Amino acid sequence: MPIDLLLTNARLVLPGVGVSPGSVAVDEQGRIAAVLAPGVTLPAQRVVDCGERWLMPGLIDSHV
């Protein structure tokens, strides 16, 4: 079964690791399910080229 959404050419922020430019992220049911190496493609219903935009986890203020 093909993947719902494939986000390509993204600058992915990986907490504790750093930034991975040109990454490919697999979105399943609204969540990032996997991160692939730059240039890797899989069959998907929809492919979005992020144009080197930043993709990062949600920010939560837990100081309170």
N, C-alpha and C positions, 0 to 999 in steps of 0.2 A: 504494500500500500504506500502511495507517495506521501511525503511529508506535507503538512498544511502550508507552512511558510518557511522560506529559506532567506535569511538576511545575509547578503554578500557585501564585501568591500567595506567592512565596518572597523572602526577603531574601538576594539573591545577592551573595557577596563575590567581587569581581573583582580579583585581585592587580595592583597598579600602577594601578588605575582607581578603586576605592572600592567602595561598597555600592550596589546597585541594588534598591530596594524594589519589591515587587509584581511581580517578574520571573517569566517563564515559561521553564522549562528543558526541553529535549528530551533524553530519555534513550534511547540506542540501544545495546543490548548491554552495559549496565552503565556506560556512559560518557556524560558530558554532550556531546552532539553539536552543540547550538546553544542560544543564548540569545535569546529573543524579547522584544519590548517588552511592558510590562504590558498585560493585557487581550486580547492576541492569542491566538487558539486555533487549533488544527489538529486534524484527525481523529486520534484515538488509541485504542488498545485499552483503555488504562487512564489515568484522569486522577486525580491526587492533589492536593488543595488543601493546601498546606503551612501554612496559617494564619499567615502571616508569620514562620514559623520560619526560622532561618539555614541557608543552603546554601553550603558553602565547600569548596575543594579540601582534600585530605588534608594534614596537617601532617607534615613530615619534619624531624627534627633532623639537620642535616648539619655540625654543629660538631666532630665527632670525626674 
